[in-house]
């Protein structure tokens, strides 16, 4: 009777190990996908930060030369550099 059970037990063991391996592979694939997404997010964030820095550099230059007065407001009441 034991000889009849051995092939069945062997087949069940193979099936169980195959299922376990595929779950490990799925977990590894998911981890790999998450790492790829994290890298892509980091790239996009770096690009956004670079763009923001470029905009910040450009905005003060255009504001300072917009009216040719280096950004000062010379009001009629004699207060220089103060905006009311």
Buried (B, 14 or more C-beta within 10 A) or exposed (E): EEEEEEEEEEEEEEEEEEEEEEEEEEEEEEEEEEEEEEEEEEEEEEEEEEEEEEEEEEEEEEEEEEEEEEEEEEEEEEEEEEEE
